[in-house]
């Protein structure tokens, strides 16, 4: 470890679906945060770790900041806004557009209250022409004073090396918090539950995914095979039928795609069994929220 080792905490914020989890997964070279084009994909504060010769960046991926509609929504916004004053650098991800909508205005209002350096990351530059990126830079620059503005493509990794370099400029000298091998502080069970939820989000209709959670009932390794029993919780009986599908076809599809990802993560053979259970309005119940790992006191 060299003399001037830098380390610190960086939070990724932005409206849902701007690519926060995709960027984080790319930077650390491993899939930890789940991705989908549906809102409320990330629900908890996920920490991932990038260690280089120069230092260590601990990324705190927060749920998207948005106007809350229920207890789960309130919890998620609380987590996101609470993080802003506690980190060394804020990375704000936006899309390359010259239109600033209500969602972005809400984030600008939050950022004006903090003294943390804000780096604006214009993501998805692979989707627009260079002049479109310049227009976006110009538009945002008028709204807030940024420490830096870095255009990237999280999907193909374009300019992400530059982003890491810029981040280190704003991090203090400090100790290595985690060893080189560590890429996340998430327990394995949590990541497995999230991967199953991701596959359910991908496979299901628009209206269902918000109302699902995944509970791992058993995770045990026997003779080189990881046996996992998990329950997908939904809010309505009609949803249960859709999740199971005709003769169990949908549940089977979710299981097969999830098992593939879990085997990559755990590097072993996986035997995955899925069940579906209805728990009405769990997103508005403090008890159920705690049950599925969303705890207000953890913020």
MINU-672581 format. One record per atom (N, C-alpha, C, O, CB): x, y, z. Coordinates in steps of 0.02 Angstrom, whole numbers, plus 32768, in hexadecimal, padded with zeros to 4 digits. Glycine has a CB too. Example, Ala and Ser with C-alpha at 12.3 -4.5 7.8 and 13.67 -1.06 7.14 Angstrom:
// MINU-672581
82947EE48186;82677F1F8186;82947F5B8186;82C87F5A81A7;82357F2081C4;82827F908162;82AC7FCB8165;82858002818A;829E80398192;82C07FE2811E;
***
This chain:
// MINU-672581
802B7FC48000;800080008000;802D803E8000;80598045802A;7FD08000803E;8021806A7FD1;804F80A37FCE;803C80DB7FFF;800580DD801A;805080C07F87;806E81088009;8069813C803C;80278163803D;800581648070;809F816B8033;801781838004;7FDC81AE8005;7F9E81877FF0;7F8081957FBB;7FE681EA7FD7;7F8A81578019;7F50812D8009;7F1181568018;7F0B8174804E;7F5080EA8031;7EE281557FEA;7EA4817C7FF4;7E6A814C7FFF;7E6781177FE1;7E9681AB7FB8;7E3D81618029;7E0181378031;7DC781628047;7DCF8195806A;7E0E80FF8065;7D8C814E8032;7D5181758046;7D128159802A;7D1181278005;7D5981BD8030;7CDB817B803B;7C9881638029;7C7A818F7FF3;7C7C81CC7FF6;7C6A81618067;7C5E816E7FC1;7C4081917F89;7BF981787F81;7BEE813C7F7D;7C6981877F46;7BC981A57F7F;7B84818E7F74;7B6E819C7F2C;7B8081CF7F0F;7B5381B17FA5;7B49816D7F11;7B2C81767ECE;7AE381897ED7;7ABD81647EF6;7B3481367EA2;7AD081C27EBC;7A8A81D57EBF;7A7081E37E79;7A9681E97E49;7A8082127EED;7A2F81E87E74;7A1181F77E33;79CB81DA7E32;79B881B07E5B;7A3B81DA7DF9;79A481F27E02;796181D87DFA;7964818E7DEC;799781757DD5;793B81FE7DC1;792D81697DF9;792E81237DE7;793E81197D9D;792C81437D73;78EA81027DF8;796080E47D8E;796F80CF7D48;79A380F87D23;79A880F37CE5;793180D07D21;79CB81207D46;79FE81457D20;7A3E811C7D18;7A6D81317CF6;7A0F81887D43;7A4180E17D38;7A7B80B67D2F;7AAB80B37D69;7AE580A27D60;7A9F80CB7CF3;7A9380C37DA5;7AC080C37DE0;7ADD807E7DED;7B1A80767DF6;7A9B80DC7E1F;7AB1804C7DEF;7AC980087DFF;7AF57FED7DC7;7B267FCA7DD4;7A8D7FD97E0A;7AE47FFD7D88;7B0C7FE67D4F;7B5280037D54;7B837FE07D49;7AEB7FFA7D0C;7B5780437D66;7B9880647D6D;7BC180437DA5;7BFC80347D9C;7B8F80AF7D7A;7BA080387DDE;7BC4801C7E16;7BDD7FD57E06;7C167FC47E15;7B98801A7E55;7BB27FAD7DE7;7BC67F697DD4;7C027F6B7DA4;7C307F437DA9;7B8B7F437DB4;7C017F9C7D76;7C387FA17D45;7C797FB37D69;7CAD7F957D5C;7C277FD57D0E;7C767FE57D95;7CB37FFD7DB6;7CD47FC77DE0;7D127FC27DE0;7CA280387DE1;7CAC7F9F7E03;7CCB7F6C7E2D;7CD47F297E0A;7CF17EFA7E25;7CA27F627E6D;7CBB7F267DCB;7CC77EEB7DA2;7CA17EAD7DB8;7CB37E757DA8;7D0E7EDB7DA2;7C6C7EB77DDE;7C447E7E7DF5;7BFD7E937E00;7BEF7ECD7E11;7C627E607E35;7BCF7E647DF7;7B897E777DFF;7B747E707E48;7B707E397E63;7B5C7E4B7DD3;7B667EA97E68;7B507EA97EAD;7B0C7EC97EB1;7ADE7EAF7ED1;7B837ECE7EDB;7B057F037E90;7AC57F277E92;7A9B7F0E7E58;7AB47F057E20;7ACF7F747E8E;7A5A7F047E64;7A307EEA7E2E;7A1A7F247E01;7A147F5D7E17;79F37EC57E4B;7A0F7F137DC3;79FB7F467D92;79BB7F327D70;79AE7EF77D63;7A337F527D5E;79927F647D62;79577F597D37;793F7F9E7D24;79527FD07D41;791E7F2E7D5C;79137FA07CF1;78FB7FE27CDC;78BC7FF67D01;789980247CEC;78EE7FE37C90;78AE7FD57D39;78737FE57D60;7887800E7D9D;78BD80047DB8;784D7FA57D76;785C803D7DB3;786D80657DEE;787280397E2B;785B80007E2C;7838809C7DF9;789180547E5F;789680327EA1;78BC7FF07E9C;78AC7FC17EC2;785180277EBE;78EC7FEB7E6F;79137FAD7E6A;79417FA77EA7;79447F737EC7;793B7FAA7E28;79657FDD7EB6;79927FDC7EF0;796C7FF57F2C;7951802D7F2B;79D280077EE4;79687FCE7F62;79407FE27F9C;796B7FF07FDA;795880188004;790D7FAC7FAD;79A47FD07FDE;79CE7FD98019;7A0D7FFF8006;7A1D80087FCB;79DF7F968039;7A3280148039;7A718036802C;7AA57FFF8023;7AB57FDB8053;7A8480678066;7AC07FFA7FE8;7AF07FC57FDA;7B367FE37FD9;7B4180167FB8;7AE17FA17F96;7B647FC47FFC;7BA97FDC7FF9;7BD37FAC7FCF;7BD37F707FDA;7BC77FE4803F;7BF77FC97F9F;7C277FA07F79;7C6A7FC37F7D;7C6F7FFF7F8A;7C107F967F2F;7C9F7F9C7F71;7CE27FB57F7E;7D0D7FAE7F40;7D107F787F21;7D017F907FB9;7D2F7FE47F2D;7D5F7FE27EF6;7DA47FF17F13;7DAF80277F2F;7D4C80157EBD;7DD27FC17F0E;7E167FCB7F28;7E477FCE7EEE;7E487FA07EC4;7E297F937F5A;7E6F80037EEB;7EA380087EB8;7EE580197EDB;7EE7801E7F18;7E9180407E82;7F1A80207EB3;7F5C80347ECF;7F5680767EF5;7F7680817F29;7F91803A7E97;7F2C80A27ED9;7F2780E67EF4;7EFF80EB7F35;7F0D81157F60;7F0881137EC1;7ECE80BF7F3B;7EA480C47F78;7E6780977F74;7E6480687F4D;7E8F810B7F83;7E3780A87F9F;7DFB807F7FA4;7DBD80AC7FA5;7DB780DA7FCC;7DFD80527FE4;7D8F809C7F77;7D5180C27F74;7D1980947F8C;7D10805D7F72;7D4280DD7F2C;7CF380AB7FBE;7CB980857FD4;7C7C80A87FB8;7C6B80DF7FCB;7CB680808023;7C5B80857F8A;7C2080A17F69;7BE280907F92;7BD880577FA6;7C1880877F21;7BB980C27F9E;7B7A80B67FC1;7B4480C27F8D;7B3580FB7F7B;7B7180E58000;7B26808B7F75;7AF180927F42;7AAF80997F66;7A9B806C7F8C;7AF180547F11;7A8D80D07F5B;7A4F80DC7F80;7A1380D37F52;7A1980D57F15;7A4F81237F9E;79D880C87F70;799B80C77F48;7992810B7F25;79AA813E7F3F;795D80B67F73;7971810C7EED;7965814B7EC9;793E817C7EF4;791081687F18;7940813E7E88;795081BC7EF1;792B81EF7F16;78EC82017EED;78F182147EB3;795882307F22;78B381FA7F0D;787482087EE9;783F821B7F1D;784A82157F5A;785D81CB7EBD;780682307F06;77CF82417F35;77AE82007F4D;779881D77F25;7799826F7F13;77AC81F77F8F;779581B77FAB;774981AF7FA8;772481DF7FB1;77AC81B17FF2;773381717F9B;76EB81627F98;76D481357FD1;769881327FE0;76DA81427F56;770381127FF1;76EF80E68029;772B80DF8059;775E80FF804F;76D8809F800E;772380B6808C;775880AF80BF;779A809880A1;77CF80B180B4;7742807F80F6;779680698071;77D480528051;77F3808C802B;78308095802D;77C680168021;77CA80B38009;77E380ED7FE4;7805811F8013;783B81398004;77AA810F7FBE;77E4812D804C;7800815C807D;784381438097;78738169809D;77CF816680B9;7846810280A6;788380E480BF;78BC80ED808C;78F480FF809E;7879809880CE;78AC80E0804C;78DF80E48018;78F9812B800F;793581358007;78C380CA7FD6;78CC815C800F;78E181A28007;790A81B88043;793C81DC803B;78A381D07FFE;78F581A3807E;791B81B280BB;7962819A80B7;799181BE80C8;78F9819480F7;796A815B80A1;79AC813D809B;79D78168806C;7A108178807B;79A880F48081;79BA81798032;79E0819E7FFF;79F581E38018;7A2E81F78011;79B681A47FBF;79C582088035;79D4824D8049;7A0182508086;7A288280808E;799482738056;79FC821E80B1;7A24821C80EE;7A6F821580DE;7A9A822D8103;7A0D81E1811A;7A7C81F380A7;7AC281E38095;7AE98221807F;7B2682238086;7AC381AF805D;7AC682538063;7AE8828B8042;7B1B82AF806E;7B5182C28057;7AB682BC802A;7B0982BA80AE;7B3782E080D8;7B6D82B780F8;7B9982D28119;7B108302810E;7B6B827480EF;7B9982498113;7BD3822F80E9;7BFF820D8104;7B73820E812F;7BD4823F80A9;7C078222807E;7C3B8256806A;7C3382928079;7BE782048040;7C7282408049;7CA6826E8033;7C96828E7FF0;7CA882C87FE3;7CE9824A802F;7C7482687FC6;7C6482827F83;7C1E82687F70;7C0B82307F80;7C99826B7F4E;7BF882937F4D;7BB7827E7F32;7BBF82777EE6;7BD682A67EC5;7B7E82B17F45;7BAC823E7ECB;7BA982357E82;7B60823A7E6F;7B3882117E83;7BC981F17E6B;7B4F826C7E47;7B0A82727E32;7B05825D7DE9;7B22827E7DBD;7AF082BB7E3B;7AE282277DDC;7ADA820E7D98;7A9C822B7D77;7A66822B7D94;7AD681C27D97;7AA582457D3A;7A6C825E7D14;7A7182447CCC;7AA5822A7CB8;7A6A82AD7D15;7A3C824C7CA7;7A3C82387C61;7A5182747C35;7A4982AD7C4B;79F7821D7C4B;7A6B82677BF9;7A83829F7BCF;7A4A82C47BAD;7A3F82BC7B71;7AB382857B9B;7A2782ED7BD4;79F083137BB8;79F4835C7BD0;7A1183697C04;79AB82F47BCC;79D883897BA9;79DA83CF7BBE;799983E37BE0;798B841D7BEC;79E883FE7B81;796F83B07BF0;793183BD7C14;793A83A67C5C;794C836D7C69;78F483997BF2;792D83D47C8B;793283C17CD2;78EC83BB7CEE;78C983EC7CF8;795D83F57CFA;78D8837E7CFC;789483717D13;788C837A7D5E;78BB838E7D81;7880832B7D01;7850836D7D76;784083767DBD;786B834A7DEA;7880835F7E20;77F583677DCA;7879830D7DD3;78A282DF7DFA;78E882FB7E06;790282F97E3D;78A8829B7DD7;790583177DD1;794883357DD6;794683747E02;797483807E2A;796483467D90;7911839C7DFA;790B83D97E23;790983C87E6D;792583EB7E97;78CB84017E0F;78E683917E7D;78E1837A7EC3;792783697EDD;7938837A7F16;78B2833C7EC9;795083487EB4;799583367EC8;79C083757ECF;79E7837A7EFE;79B483067E95;79B883A47EA1;79DF83E37EA5;79D084067EE8;79FE841F7F08;79CD84137E69;799084077EFB;797D84277F3B;79A084047F76;79B684257FA5;793084247F45;79A683C27F73;79C8839D7FA9;7A1383AD7FA9;7A3183B67FDE;79BD83507FA1;7A3183B07F6D;7A7983BB7F68;7A8E84017F7E;7AC5840C7F96;7A9083B07F20;7A6084307F77;7A7084747F8D;7A7884797FD8;7A9684A97FF2;7A3984A57F76;7A5D84477FFD;7A6084498046;7AA1842B8062;7AAF8431809D;7A2584248063;7ACA840B8037;7B0583E98051;7B46840B8039;7B47842F8007;7B0583A0803C;7B7C83FE805E;7BBC841C804D;7BEC83EA802E;7C2783FA8022;7BDD843C808A;7BD483AE8022;7BFE83798005;7C0C83887FBB;7BDE839F7F99;7BDC8333800D;7C49837C7FA2;7C5583877F5A;7C28835A7F2F;7C21831F7F3C;7C9F837A7F48;7C0A83787EFC;7BDD83527ED0;7BFE834B7E8B;7C0E837D7E6B;7B9783747ECB;7C06830D7E74;7C1E83017E30;7BE282EC7E07;7BC082BB7E16;7C5882CA7E2F;7BD683127DD2;7B9D83027DA6;7BB682CF7D72;7BE682DC7D4E;7B8183427D83;7B9482967D6F;7BA582637D3E;7B6D82607D0B;7B35824E7D1A;7BB1821D7D61;7B7F82717CCD;7B4C826D7C98;7B5482277C78;7B83821A7C54;7B5482A67C62;7B2481FC7C87;7B2881B77C72;7B0581AD7C2E;7AE481DB7C14;7B0881887CA7;7B0E81727C11;7AED815F7BD2;7B04818A7B97;7ADC819A7B6B;7AA181637BD9;7B45819E7B97;7B5D81C87B60;7B6081A17B1F;7B6781BD7AE9;7BA281E57B70;7B5B815D7B24;7B5A81347AE8;7B17813A7AC3;7B1181237A8A;7B6880EB7AF9;7AE5815A7AE3;7AA2815E7AC5;7A9681A07A9F;7A6481A77A7D;7A6D81577AFC;7AC581D07AA5;7ABA82127A85;7AF882297A5F;7B2E820E7A68;7AA582467AB9;7AEF825C7A36;7B28827A7A12;7B5082A67A43;7B3582BD7A75;7B1082A379D4;7B9182B27A34;7BBA82DB7A61;7B9C831F7A71;7BA483377AAA;7BFE82E57A42;7B7A833F7A41;7B5D83817A50;7B25837C7A84;7B1883AA7AAA;7B4283A27A10;7B0483427A85;7ACF83367AB7;7AED83357AFD;7AD0834F7B2D;7AAA82F47AA9;7B2983177B03;7B4B83147B44;7B5F835B7B59;7B57836E7B93;7B8B82E77B3F;7B7983827B2A;7B8D83C77B3A;7B5283F17B50;7B58841A7B7E;7BAF83E87AFC;7B1983E87B2F;7ADC840D7B43;7AC783FB7B8B;7AB484267BB2;7AA283FE7B12;7ACC83BB7B9B;7ABA83A47BDE;7AE883C37C12;7AD283DA7C47;7ABC83577BE3;7B2983C37C03;7B5B83E17C31;7B49842A7C3D;7B4884427C76;7BA383DB7C14;7B3A844D7C07;7B2B84947C0B;7AEC84A17C35;7AEA84D07C5D;7B2284B17BC5;7AB984777C2B;7A7A847F7C50;7A8484767C9A;7A6D849F7CC3;7A45844D7C36;7AA684417CAD;7AAF84317CF4;7ADD84627D18;7AD484727D52;7AC983EB7CFD;7B10847A7CF2;7B4084A87D10;7B1E84E77D2B;7B3585067D5B;7B7584BB7CDD;7AE684FA7D0B;7AC385377D20;7A9C852C7D61;7A8B855C7D83;7A93854E7CEA;7A8D84ED7D71;7A6284DE7DAB;7A8884DA7DED;7A6D84EA7E22;7A3D849D7D9F;7AC684C37DE9;7AEB84B47E27;7B3684B77E18;7B4C84AA7DE0;7AD8846E7E43;7B5C84C87E4C;7BA484C97E41;7BC184847E4F;7BBF846D7E88;7BC684FF7E6E;7BDC84647E1C;7BF684207E24;7C4284227E2D;7C64844E7E11;7BE483F47DE8;7C5C83F37E54;7CA583ED7E5B;7CC283D97E18;7CF583F47E02;7CB883B87E93;7CA183AA7DF6;7CB683927DB4;7C7983797D8E;7C4583697DAB;7CEC835A7DB9;7C7F83777D4B;7C4B83587D22;7C6D83237CF6;7C9A83347CD0;7C23838D7CF7;7C5782E57CFC;7C7782AF7CD6;7C4282887CAE;7C15826A7CCB;7C9D827E7D06;7C4882897C6A;7C1982617C42;7C3382197C3E;7C6E820E7C33;7C11827F7BFA;7C0681E77C46;7C1A81A07C42;7BE481777C20;7BAC818E7C15;7C2981847C89;7BF781387C10;7BC581077BFF;7BCF80CC7C2E;7C0180A87C29;7BCA80F17BB3;7BA080C37C5D;7BA7808D7C8E;7BA080497C6C;7BBA80177C83;7B7280947CC6;7B7B80497C34;7B6D80097C12;7BAC7FEC7BF2;7BB97FB07BF6;7B3780127BDE;7BD380187BD0;7C0F7FFD7BAF;7C5080147BD0;7C8780057BB7;7C0F80107B66;7C4A80397C08;7C86804B7C2E;7CAC80877C13;7CE280977C2C;7CB480127C2F;7C9180A97BE1;7CB480E27BC4;7CBF811A7BF7;7C9081307C18;7C8D80FE7B87;7CFE81307BFD;7D1181687C29;7D0B81587C74;7D1181857C9D;7CE781A47C18;7CFF81197C86;7CF981097CCD;7D3D810D7CF1;7D3F811C7D2C;7CDA80C27CD7;7D7481007CCC;7DB781077CEA;7DC3814F7D00;7DDE815C7D35;7DEF80F07CB9;7DAD817C7CD4;7DB481C47CE3;7D8C81D67D22;7DA381FD7D4C;7D9C81EF7CA7;7D5181B97D28;7D2681C67D62;7D4981B07DA2;7D4881D47DD4;7CE381A27D5A;7D6881757DA1;7D8B815C7DDC;7DC5818B7DEF;7DCF819B7E29;7DA781137DD0;7DEA81A27DBB;7E2181D27DC7;7E0882117DEA;7E2582297E1A;7E4481E47D85;7DD1822C7DCF;7DB482697DEB;7D9E825D7E34;7DA882887E5F;7D7782807DC0;7D8082247E41;7D6982157E85;7DA382177EB7;7D9D82337EED;7D4781D07E87;7DDA81F87EA4;7E1381F77ED2;7E2D823D7EE2;7E4982497F18;7E4C81CE7EB4;7E24826D7EB3;7E3A82B27EC1;7E1382CF7EFC;7E2D82FC7F1F;7E3082DE7E83;7DD682B77F08;7DAC82D57F3C;7DA982AB7F7C;7D8582BD7FAA;7D6682DF7F21;7DCE82747F7D;7DCC824A7FBA;7E07825B7FE7;7E3D826A7FCF;7DCD81FF7FA7;7DFC82588029;7E3282678057;7E64822D805B;7E5381F48049;7E168276809D;7EA1823B8073;7ECF82048082;7EB281DE80BD;7E9881FC80EC;7F19821F8091;7EB8819D80BA;7E9A817780F1;7EAB812E80ED;7ECD811880BF;7E4F818080F2;7E938108811E;7EA480C18122;7E7D809780F0;7E4D80AF80D1;7E9880A78169;7E93805980E9;7E6C802A80C0;7E38800B80EE;7E497FE9811E;7E9B7FF280A0;7DF9801880E0;7DC38000810C;7DB67FB58103;7DA77F918133;7D82802680FE;7DBD7F9D80C5;7DAF7F5780B6;7DEC7F388094;7E147F5C8075;7D707F4F8088;7DF57EF5809A;7E2D7ED68076;7E1E7ED5802A;7DE67EE18015;7E3A7E8E8090;7E537EC78003;7E4D7ECB7FB9;7E177E9D7F9D;7DF97EAC7F6A;7E907EBA7F98;7E0B7E667FC0;7DDB7E357FA6;7D927E4B7FAC;7D677E347F87;7DE47DF37FCB;7D857E797FDA;7D407E8C7FE8;7D237EB77FB0;7D407EE97F9D;7D3B7EB1802A;7CE87EA37F97;7CC77ECE7F66;7C847EE97F80;7C687F177F63;7CBC7EA97F25;7C6A7ECB7FB6;7C2B7EE57FD2;7C247ED4801C;7C437EA58034;7BF07EC87FAB;7BFB7EFB803E;7BED7EEB8085;7BAB7EC6808B;7B947EB780C2;7BEB7F2C80AF;7B8B7EB78052;7B4B7E958054;7B537E4B8064;7B7E7E2A8047;7B267E9C8011;7B2C7E318093;7B307DE980A0;7B1A7DC38062;7AF07DDA803B;7B047DD580DE;7B377D878059;7B277D5E801E;7ADC7D538016;7AC17D567FDF;7B4A7D1A8024;7ABA7D46804E;7A717D39804B;7A4C7D74802D;7A1D7D6C8006;7A557D2A8091;7A627DB08040;7A427DED8027;7A4B7DF37FDB;7A1D7E047FB7;7A607E2C804A;7A897DE57FC4;7A957DEB7F7C;7A6C7DB67F56;7A507DC57F21;7AE17DE27F6C;7A697D797F72;7A427D447F52;79F87D597F4D;79D87D507F19;7A497D027F79;79DD7D737F84;79977D8A7F85;798C7DC07F4F;795A7DBF7F2C;79837DA67FCB;79BC7DEE7F4A;79B67E247F19;79BB7E0A7ED1;79987E237EA5;79EC7E587F25;79E57DD87EC6;79EA7DBC7E82;79A97D9B7E6D;79947DA07E33;7A247D8A7E7E;79897D797E9D;79487D5A7E8D;79157D907E7E;78ED7D8A7E4F;792F7D2D7EC8;79177DC77EA6;78E87DFE7E9A;78F57E1E7E56;78C67E307E32;78EE7E337ED2;79347E247E44;79447E417E02;79257E187DCA;79077E337D9C;79917E467DF9;792D7DD67DCE;79137DAB7D99;78C77DAE7D97;78A97DAC7D61;792B7D637DA2;78A87DB47DD1;785F7DBB7DD3;784B7DFD7DB1;781B7DFF7D8B;78447DB87E1D;78707E337DC0;78627E747DA0;78677E6F7D54;783E7E8A7D30;78937EAB7DBB;789A7E4B7D3D;78A47E457CF5;786C7E1D7CD4;78567E2D7C9C;78E77E247CE6;78547DE97CF6;78247DBB7CD6;77DC7DD17CDB;77B27DBE7CB1;782B7D777CF6;77CC7DFA7D0D;77857E087D1B;776A7E467CF9;778F7E6F7CDE;777B7E0E7D64;77287E4C7CFB;77067E867CDF;77157EC57D06;772B7EC27D3F;76BA7E7A7CDE;770B7EFE7CE6;77187F407D04;76FB7F497D4A;771D7F617D77;76FD7F757CD7;76BB7F367D53;76987F4B7D90;76AB7F237DCE;769C7F397E06;764F7F477D86;76CB7EE97DC6;76D77EC07E01;77187ED07E27;77177ED37E64;76D87E787DED;77507EDA7E04;77907ED77E27;77997F037E64;77BC7EF07E93;77C47EE87DF8;777B7F3F7E65;77847F6A7EA0;77717F467EDF;77917F4E7F13;775B7FA97E99;773C7F1E7EDA;77217EFF7F16;773F7EBB7F27;771E7E937F48;76D87EF87F10;777D7EAD7F11;77997E6D7F25;77D77E757F50;77FD7EA57F4A;77AA7E437EE7;77E07E447F7B;781D7E3F7FA3;78327DF67FA0;780A7DCB7F8E;78127E577FEE;78707DE87FB3;78877DA27FB3;78A57D927FF6;78D07DB7800F;78BB7D967F7A;78907D5B8013;78AC7D448053;78D17D038047;78B67CD58028;78747D3C808A;790E7CFE8060;79347CBF805B;79237C96809A;79337CAA80D2;79827CCC8056;79037C5C808F;78EE7C3380C8;79267C0480DE;792C7BF48119;78B07C0B80B6;794E7BED80AE;79847BBF80BF;79BC7BC6808C;79AF7BCD8050;796A7B7580C2;79F97BC380A4;7A337BC58077;7A697B998096;7A897BAD80C6;7A4D7C0F806B;7A727B5F807A;7A9F7B2F8099;7AC77B0A8065;7AAB7AF38032;7A787AFE80C6;7B097B038071;7B327AE08040;7B3B7A988056;7B4E7A8A808E;7B777B028038;7B2D7A698027;7B377A228034;7B587A037FF8;7B3F7A087FC0;7AF379FE8044;7B9179E38004;7BB679C17FCD;7BBE79EE7F90;7BA879DC7F59;7B9379807FB9;7BDB7A277F98;7BEB7A567F61;7BAE7A757F3F;7BB57A9A7F0F;7C137A337F2E;7B717A667F58;7B357A857F3B;7B157AB37F6F;7B0A7A9F7FA8;7B027A4E7F24;7B067AF17F5B;7AE47B207F88;7A987B187F7F;7A7D7B237F49;7AFA7B6B7F79;7A777B037FB5;7A2E7AFB7FB3;7A0D7B3B7FCD;7A197B508005;7A177ABD7FDC;79E47B597FA3;79C47B997FB7;79787B927FB0;795F7B807F7B;79DE7BD47F8B;79547BA17FE7;790B7BA67FE5;78F97BEF7FED;79107C0F801D;78EA7B79801D;78D27C097FC1;78C07C517FC5;78767C5B7FB6;78577C357F90;78EB7C7A7F94;785A7C8F7FD5;78147CA07FCB;780E7CE57FAC;782B7D157FC4;77EC7C9C800D;77E87CE97F76;77D97D2A7F58;77977D417F78;77647D1F7F74;77D37D267F08;779A7D7C7F97;775E7D967FB9;773E7DCA7F8C;77607DF77F73;77707DB48000;76FC7DC57F83;76D97DF77F5B;769C7E107F83;768C7DF57FB7;76C37DDA7F15;767B7E447F69;76467E647F90;75FF7E4C7F80;75D17E587FA7;76497EAE7F85;75F57E297F48;75B17E167F36;75AE7DCE7F1D;75DF7DB47F02;75947E447F00;75737DAF7F26;756A7D6B7F0D;75717D687EC1;758C7D387EA6;75257D517F22;75587D9C7EA0;755C7D9D7E56;75A57D9F7E40;75B77D827E0C;75357DDA7E39;75D07DC27E67;76177DC57E57;76377D807E5F;76627D6D7E38;763B7DF97E84;76217D5D7E92;763E7D1B7E9F;76357CEE7E62;76647CCB7E4D;761D7CFA7EDD;75F97CF07E46;75EB7CC87E0A;76197CDA7DD0;76307CAE7DAC;75A37CD07DF5;76257D1B7DC7;76507D317D90;76987D1C7D9B;76BB7D077D6D;764B7D7E7D87;76AF7D227DDA;76F57D107DEA;77007CC57DE0;77357CB07DC8;77067D247E33;76CE7C9C7DF3;76D57C547DE9;76CF7C437D9E;76F57C197D85;769F7C2D7E12;76A07C637D7C;76977C597D34;76727C187D25;76647BF07D52;76DB7C587D13;76647C0F7CE6;763E7BD37CD0;76687B957CDE;769F7B8D7CC5;762C7BD87C84;764B7B687D07;766D7B2A7D1B;76B47B377D36;76E27B107D2C;76717AFA7CE0;76BB7B707D59;76FB7B807D79;77317B997D4B;776B7B9D7D5D;77157B437D9B;771D7BAB7D0C;77507BBE7CDA;77767BFD7CEC;77B37C007CE1;772F7BC77C97;77537C307D07;77767C6F7D17;77A77C667D50;77E07C7E7D4E;77437CA77D28;77917C437D84;77BD7C377DBE;77FB7C107DA9;78327C1B7DC1;77967C117DF6;77F07BE17D7B;78287BB97D62;785A7BE57D3C;78967BDE7D45;780D7B807D33;783F7C137D13;786A7C417CED;78937C6D7D1C;78CF7C777D12;783E7C6D7CBD;78717C887D50;78957CB27D81;78CC7C887DA3;79047CA07DAC;78637CCF7DB6;78BA7C4B7DB5;78E97C1E7DD7;79277C0E7DAD;795F7C107DC6;78C77BDE7DEB;791B7BFF7D6E;79547BEC7D42;79847C277D38;79C07C1F7D3D;793A7BD37CFD;79677C627D2A;79937C9C7D1E;79B67CB27D5E;79F07CC77D5C;796A7CD87D01;79937CAD7D97;79B37CC07DD7;79EA7C8F7DE9;7A1F7CA37E00;797E7CC37E0F;79DD7C4F7DDE;7A0F7C1C7DF0;7A507C277DCA;7A877C207DE6;79F37BD57DE2;7A4A7C387D8A;7A867C457D61;7AB17C7C7D80;7AEE7C747D86;7A707C597D19;7A917CB47D94;7AB67CEC7DB3;7AD37CD97DF7;7B0C7CEC7E07;7A887D297DBA;7AAC7CB37E1E;7AC37CA17E62;7AFF7C717E5D;7B2E7C757E85;7A897C7F7E8A;7AFE7C447E2B;7B377C177E23;7B767C3E7E10;7BAD7C2E7E27;7B287BE27DEC;7B6E7C727DE7;7BA87C9D7DD6;7BC37CBF7E14;7BFF7CC47E1F;7B937CD27DA0;7B947CD87E3E;7BA77CFC7E7B;7BCA7CCF7EAD;7BFF7CE17EC8;7B6A7D1C7E9B;7BAE7C947EBA;7BC77C687EEE;7BFD7C377ED4;7C1F7C177EFB;7B8F7C417F0C;7C037C347E92;7C347C087E73;7C2A7BBE7E88;7C5A7B9B7E96;7C7A7C1E7E85;7BEB7BA97E89;7BDE7B627E97;7B997B517E7B;7B737B7D7E66;7BE17B547EE4;7B897B107E7A;7B487AFB7E61;7B127B0F7E93;7B1C7B0C7ED0;7B477AAD7E55;7AD87B247E79;7AA27B3C7EA5;7A627B157E98;7A4F7B0A7E5E;7A967B887E9B;7A427B007ECD;79FF7AE27EC8;79CF7B157EE6;79CC7B1D7F23;79FC7A9B7EED;79A87B367EBB;797D7B6D7ED2;79337B597ED0;791A7B437E9C;79887BAC7EA7;79117B607F08;78C97B527F0A;78A57B937F1D;78B77BB47F4D;78B87B197F3D;78727BA47EF6;784D7BE37F01;78047BD67F13;77E47BAA7EF8;78517C0F7EC3;77EB7BFD7F42;77A47BFD7F54;77887C437F4D;77AF7C747F49;77997BE27F9C;77477C4A7F4B;77277C8C7F47;76F37C927F7E;76CC7C647F8A;77067C987F01;76F47CCB7FA1;76C77CD47FD9;76A97D1B7FD6;76CB7D4A7FC1;76ED7CCA801D;766A7D227FE9;764A7D647FE8;764C7D82802E;76387D62805F;76007D5E7FCF;76637DC08034;765F7DE68073;76467E2B8060;766C7E558049;76A57DE9809A;76067E36806B;75E67E738053;76067EB28071;76147EB580AD;759B7E728064;76117EE38046;762A7F26805B;76697F248086;76707F4C80B4;75F57F4B8080;76977EF58078;76D37EF180A2;76FC7F32809E;77217F4280CD;76FE7EB6808C;76F67F578066;771F7F958060;77077FCC808E;772B7FFE8098;771E7FAE8019;76CB7FC480AB;76B37FF780DB;76B57FDD8122;76997FFD814F;766C800D80C9;76D57FA5812D;76D77F898171;771F7F8C818B;774D7F6F816E;76BE7F408171;77297FB081C3;776C7FB581E0;77887F6F81F0;77C37F6181E5;776B7FE08220;775D7F45820B;77737F02821F;778C7EDA81E3;77C17EBC81E5;77397EDC8242;77647EDB81AC;77787EB58171;77B77ED28151;77E27EAE8139;773F7EB4813D;77BC7F158152;77F77F358135;78367F1D8159;78697F0D813A;77F27F828139;78327F1B819C;786B7F0281C4;787A7EBA81B2;78B47EA681AB;785C7F088210;78457E9481AA;784A7E4E8199;78727E42815A;78977E118155;78067E308192;786A7E6F8129;788D7E6680E9;78CE7E9080E6;78E97E9A80B0;785F7E7A80B0;78E57EA68120;79267EC68122;79287F108115;795F7F2C810B;79517EA580F2;78EE7F328113;78EF7F7B810A;78E37F9A814E;78AA7FA28163;78B87F9280D6;79197FAD8170;79127FC581B5;7923800F81BA;795A802581A8;79407F9D81E5;78F3803581D2;78FB807D81D8;7939808D8204;795E80BC81F6;78BB809E81F7;794380658239;797B80748267;79BF80678249;79F1807C8265;7974804C82A6;79C28044820F;7A02803881EF;7A1B807581C8;7A54807781B2;79FE7FFC81C2;79EF80A681BF;7A0280DF8195;7A37810881B8;7A4E813A819D;79C4810C8186;
***
